[in-house]
Amino acid sequence: MQIGVLALQGDFAAHERALRELGADVRQVRTPGELVLVDGLIIPGGESTTMLKLLLEDGMAEPLKAFAATRVIYGTCAGAILAARVVTSPAQFSFGFIDIDIERNAYGRQVDSSIRRLQPEQEFIDRTGPGKLEAIFIRAPIISRLGEGVRVLIQDEGTPVLVEQGNMLAGSFHPELTADRRVHQLFLDKVSKSTG
């Protein structure tokens, strides 16, 4: 099982480190040729408009759509924005991999970044283990609508911050910046199940 981290822009190196700590075989993905070599993909945080521009320039949009149809993707922060069905504040193109609406930068500007300790939903605990989870929000989006079949795994005061639908995970926060590896383990478990 080989895991990819989209490495066009953003803090992809921190996701690589987190995955390697869990024993995953990880590679950076920048081209369609590299994408076909991986079994699951993380789309990291960063700047969603810049990432989208690079995806389109590098011919990655269509291969990414094909990948999402059969493989597991976890989009965090900017990655969640790109995966959403609808993006607002301001509106921008997104791939619609997961049936959510998302509002960009809704947690505030860079100076409004925060660290919160959140109590996951029981399903997350059953799959990854007990205990609160440290979540870092940096210019984070808010998931403002959930489509049918989208499950909430973690909330922040009633607002979904980690959700799942089919082979997709999407989250508002940055688990790669903490020592808690449960979100990455959840992703790896999904990839393993999908390839098994």
C-alpha positions as CSV (number, residue, x, y, z in Angstrom):
1,M,0.0,0.0,0.0
2,Q,1.5,3.3,-1.1
3,I,0.2,6.7,0.2
4,G,0.4,9.9,-1.7
5,V,0.5,13.5,-0.5
6,L,-0.3,16.1,-3.1
7,A,2.9,18.2,-3.1
8,L,2.0,21.2,-5.2
9,Q,1.7,23.8,-2.4
10,G,1.0,23.8,1.4
11,D,2.5,21.9,4.3
12,F,2.7,18.5,2.6
13,A,5.9,17.6,4.4
14,A,4.2,17.5,7.8
15,H,1.7,15.0,6.5
16,E,4.5,12.9,5.1
17,R,6.2,12.9,8.5
18,A,2.9,11.9,10.3
19,L,2.2,9.1,7.9
20,R,5.8,7.8,8.1
21,E,5.5,7.7,11.9
22,L,2.6,5.3,11.4
23,G,4.8,3.1,9.1
24,A,3.2,4.1,5.8
25,D,5.1,4.0,2.5
26,V,4.7,7.7,1.4
27,R,5.4,9.5,-1.8
28,Q,4.9,13.1,-3.0
29,V,2.5,13.5,-5.9
30,R,2.8,16.3,-8.4
31,T,1.9,14.6,-11.8
32,P,-0.7,12.3,-13.2
33,G,2.0,9.6,-13.5
34,E,2.7,9.8,-9.8
35,L,-1.0,9.8,-8.9
36,V,-1.6,6.4,-10.5
37,L,1.1,4.8,-8.3
38,V,-0.7,5.5,-5.0
39,D,-3.6,3.9,-3.2
40,G,-4.8,6.9,-1.2
41,L,-4.1,10.6,-1.3
42,I,-4.0,13.5,1.2
43,I,-4.7,17.0,-0.2
44,P,-3.1,19.2,2.4
45,G,-3.8,22.6,3.7
46,G,-2.4,25.7,2.0
47,E,-4.0,28.2,-0.3
48,S,-6.8,26.7,-2.2
49,T,-6.9,29.1,-5.2
50,T,-3.1,28.6,-5.7
51,M,-3.5,24.8,-5.4
52,L,-6.3,24.8,-7.9
53,K,-4.4,26.9,-10.3
54,L,-1.4,24.5,-10.1
55,L,-3.7,21.4,-10.5
56,L,-5.2,22.9,-13.7
57,E,-1.8,24.0,-15.1
58,D,-0.2,20.6,-14.4
59,G,-3.0,18.6,-16.0
60,M,-4.0,17.0,-12.7
61,A,-7.7,17.9,-12.6
62,E,-9.1,15.1,-14.7
63,P,-6.7,12.4,-13.3
64,L,-7.7,13.6,-9.7
65,K,-11.4,13.2,-10.6
66,A,-10.8,9.7,-11.9
67,F,-8.8,8.8,-8.8
68,A,-11.5,10.1,-6.5
69,A,-14.0,7.8,-8.1
70,T,-12.3,4.6,-6.8
71,R,-9.7,5.7,-4.2
72,V,-9.6,7.2,-0.8
73,I,-8.9,11.0,-0.5
74,Y,-8.5,13.0,2.7
75,G,-8.7,16.8,2.2
76,T,-7.7,19.0,5.1
77,C,-8.4,22.8,5.2
78,A,-7.6,23.9,1.6
79,G,-7.9,20.2,0.6
80,A,-11.4,20.1,2.0
81,I,-12.3,23.3,0.1
82,L,-11.2,21.7,-3.2
83,A,-13.1,18.5,-2.4
84,A,-16.4,20.2,-1.4
85,R,-19.5,20.4,-3.6
86,V,-20.0,24.2,-3.1
87,V,-17.5,26.8,-1.9
88,T,-18.4,30.3,-0.7
89,S,-16.8,33.5,0.7
90,P,-15.8,33.9,-2.1
91,A,-17.1,31.3,-4.4
92,Q,-14.6,29.2,-6.3
93,F,-14.4,26.1,-8.4
94,S,-14.3,22.8,-6.4
95,F,-14.3,19.1,-7.4
96,G,-17.5,18.0,-5.5
97,F,-15.9,14.8,-4.2
98,I,-17.9,15.1,-1.0
99,D,-21.4,16.4,-0.6
100,I,-20.7,19.4,1.7
101,D,-20.8,23.2,1.4
102,I,-17.8,25.0,2.8
103,E,-17.2,28.6,3.7
104,R,-13.6,29.8,3.2
105,N,-11.6,31.4,6.1
106,A,-14.7,31.3,8.3
107,Y,-12.7,30.8,11.5
108,G,-11.0,34.1,10.8
109,R,-7.7,35.4,9.5
110,Q,-4.2,34.1,10.3
111,V,-4.1,36.0,13.6
112,D,-7.3,34.2,14.6
113,S,-5.7,30.8,14.4
114,S,-6.4,28.6,17.4
115,I,-5.7,25.3,19.1
116,R,-8.8,23.5,20.5
117,R,-9.3,20.2,22.4
118,L,-12.3,18.5,20.9
119,Q,-14.3,15.5,21.9
120,P,-14.7,13.2,18.9
121,E,-18.0,11.4,18.1
122,Q,-18.3,7.8,19.3
123,E,-17.8,6.4,15.7
124,F,-14.3,8.1,15.6
125,I,-13.5,6.8,19.1
126,D,-14.6,3.3,18.1
127,R,-12.3,3.3,15.1
128,T,-9.3,5.1,16.5
129,G,-9.3,5.1,20.3
130,P,-10.5,7.3,23.2
131,G,-9.6,10.8,24.3
132,K,-10.0,14.3,23.2
133,L,-8.2,15.4,20.1
134,E,-6.0,18.5,19.7
135,A,-7.1,20.4,16.6
136,I,-5.2,23.4,15.1
137,F,-7.3,25.8,13.0
138,I,-5.4,28.2,10.7
139,R,-7.5,30.4,8.4
140,A,-9.8,27.4,8.6
141,P,-13.0,26.9,6.5
142,I,-16.4,26.0,8.1
143,I,-18.4,23.1,6.8
144,S,-21.8,24.9,6.5
145,R,-23.9,22.1,4.9
146,L,-23.9,18.3,5.0
147,G,-25.4,16.3,2.2
148,E,-27.2,13.0,2.7
149,G,-24.9,10.3,3.9
150,V,-22.2,12.6,5.2
151,R,-21.2,11.5,8.7
152,V,-19.7,13.8,11.3
153,L,-16.7,12.3,13.1
154,I,-15.6,15.4,15.1
155,Q,-17.4,18.7,15.9
156,D,-16.4,22.0,17.4
157,E,-19.3,23.5,19.4
158,G,-21.8,21.9,17.0
159,T,-19.9,22.7,13.8
160,P,-18.6,19.7,11.9
161,V,-14.8,19.8,11.5
162,L,-14.1,16.2,10.3
163,V,-16.6,14.5,8.1
164,E,-16.8,11.3,6.0
165,Q,-18.7,10.2,3.0
166,G,-17.9,7.0,1.1
167,N,-14.2,7.1,0.2
168,M,-13.8,10.7,1.2
169,L,-12.6,12.4,4.4
170,A,-12.7,16.2,4.8
171,G,-11.6,18.3,7.7
172,S,-11.2,22.0,8.7
173,F,-8.2,21.5,11.0
174,H,-4.5,20.5,10.7
175,P,-3.9,17.1,12.4
176,E,-0.4,17.0,10.9
177,L,0.7,19.8,13.2
178,T,0.0,17.8,16.4
179,A,1.4,14.6,17.9
180,D,-2.0,12.9,17.8
181,R,-2.0,10.5,14.8
182,R,-5.5,9.2,15.1
183,V,-6.9,11.1,12.0
184,H,-4.0,9.9,9.9
185,Q,-4.5,6.4,11.2
186,L,-8.2,6.6,10.3
187,F,-7.2,7.6,6.8
188,L,-4.7,4.7,6.5
189,D,-7.3,2.3,7.7
190,K,-9.8,3.5,5.1
191,V,-7.1,3.1,2.4
192,S,-6.2,-0.4,3.6
193,K,-9.9,-1.5,3.7
194,S,-10.4,-0.1,0.1
195,T,-7.5,-2.0,-1.3
196,G,-8.0,-5.2,0.7
